Amino acid sequence: MGNNESRTQILTRNIFVFGLATIISQLITFILTPIYTRYFTPQEFGIFSLTTMAISIISPLCMIGTSDALFRLYFDKDDLLYRKELISTGLKLVIYIASSVLIIFFIFRKPITIRYLGNIKYLDYIILGIIIIFFRNITSITNSIIRMENNRKKIVQITLIQSVVTLLFNLLFIVVMHKDMRFILITNVINLIILFFITSEYGRKYLNFSDFRINKNISKEIIRYGLPLTPVFIGYWILSAGDKLILNYIYDTSAVGLYSVGMKLASIMILFQSIFAQGWHFFSFFTMRDNDASRVYGKIFDLAVFTGISIVTVLLFYGDFIFKILFSQIYYKAWVVSPILCLGPVIMVLKWIVGIGTSIKKKTYLSTIGIFLAAITNIILNFLFIPKYYLMGAAIATLISYVVMLIFDILIVCPLFNVDFNKKRIIIISSILFSSYIIKYRFLENKLLLSTIFLFIYIAIYSILNRDLIKEIYMKIIFS
């Protein structure tokens, strides 16, 4: 990052460069998903999804919030020796904890396979999951170095390498060699090993392996900041995986497979979330001491609402047609959950903005309370809605739990560090968005022309409501 970059340049360049890298990565996944639906059944998708869900919860538990703690503490002192000791301590901490936990999982791999996946023939999925967790946690630390230094060029290079590896190996294994979904996990392992070698070489100046002892004072700082975030990761996992687990409990792995494919269209909005995260994480800490940070964060919030809701509206009115074109016919009925699940990542972005006070003031326990309130809501509503509404019930339960989380942050967390956003406008836009869902689901399924007309009407309404924001952005572009 150049020292002469303004705040606007830092945020926009980060979002553009990191966003480009994220788009490339997610595009590969989006290309491969239609291929998978033509080679694998919903049941196979279900087993694969359950495996990746297990990885997504065990991995952050073994991290105890270390990566987030390093990113925050890195900015406390502009001292190379301190930063070297900080990152080396964090990496050793992660290696020791992950190794201890995963050895236990490996010892009990057979009963875990039978209990969780239902058949010992899926043992390889559990073993591969253990390997992925270990390398994912290590690389999360080494990769953080690049993010902390805001090295955009290196992140794009790494993303391109990983994307090419993912595409080539998956096409080789699935299309050419006709292998099963275990080989998608094997590709993941290959990618993580490559990432480890690249990032550890880059961050060598921060890594010290001459001494395997852990700095007690720094490790206490890391744990003090990161440990309260660990329950947050559990809560996030419940939000992202609870619906699929309860679907599997009430129905079967085929239901999980259908729902997982329904989530693939929503992955476009996860792309929106990821792009924002890449720019926001560095920007928020870099500018948190600025006098007008409250106003700036509020403008970013309003912009995130406008951009996110506009993209969701496009996916809502064209979701059914996208599913018909991309996916096998047996997965078509899953399209109805996609527009609802698309809202989750948008709400998460808004939560990050209004909830920035927990990080700035180092009161991460509030994040734990908010996310667990949402997680409990998620579990209760999934058990109530899924038996009655099937896939749609799972999607609605998940959406409501995200809304609960955002409301908590607005009411409880935002006062820690006021984010000056337009509260009245978000209520109006939410009401209008709700009406668009009713119209699409009740009257416009498989009606392309009418869907297009209503899409333009709703986008026009959102643009009128945000005309002041659009004008301000336009003026900034012109004068810059």
Buried (B, 14 or more C-beta within 10 A) or exposed (E): BEEEBEBEEBBBBBBBBBBBBBBBBBEBBBBBBBBBBEBBBBBBBBBBBBBBBBBBBBBBBBBBBBBBBBBBBBEEEEEEEBBBBBBBBBBBBBBEBBEEBBEEBEEEBEEBBBEBBBEEEBBBBBBBBBBBBBBBBBBBBBBBBBBBBBBBEBBBBBBBBBBEBBBEBBBEBBEEEEBBBBBBBBBBBBBBEBBBEBBBEBBEEBBBEEEEEBBEEBBEBBBBBBBBBBBBBBBBBBBBBBBBBBBBEBBBBBBBBBBBBBBBBBBBBBBBBBBBBBBBBBBBBBBBEEEEBBBBBBBBBBBBBBBBBBBBBBBBBBBBBBBEEBBBEBBBEBBBBBBBBBBBBBBBBBBBBBBBBBBBEEBBBBBBBBBBBBBBBBBEBBBEBBEEEBBBBBBBBBBBBBBBBBBBBBEBBBEBBBBBBBEEBBEEBEEBBEEBBEBBBEEBEEBEEBBBEBBEEBBEBBEEBBEEBBEBBEEEEEEE
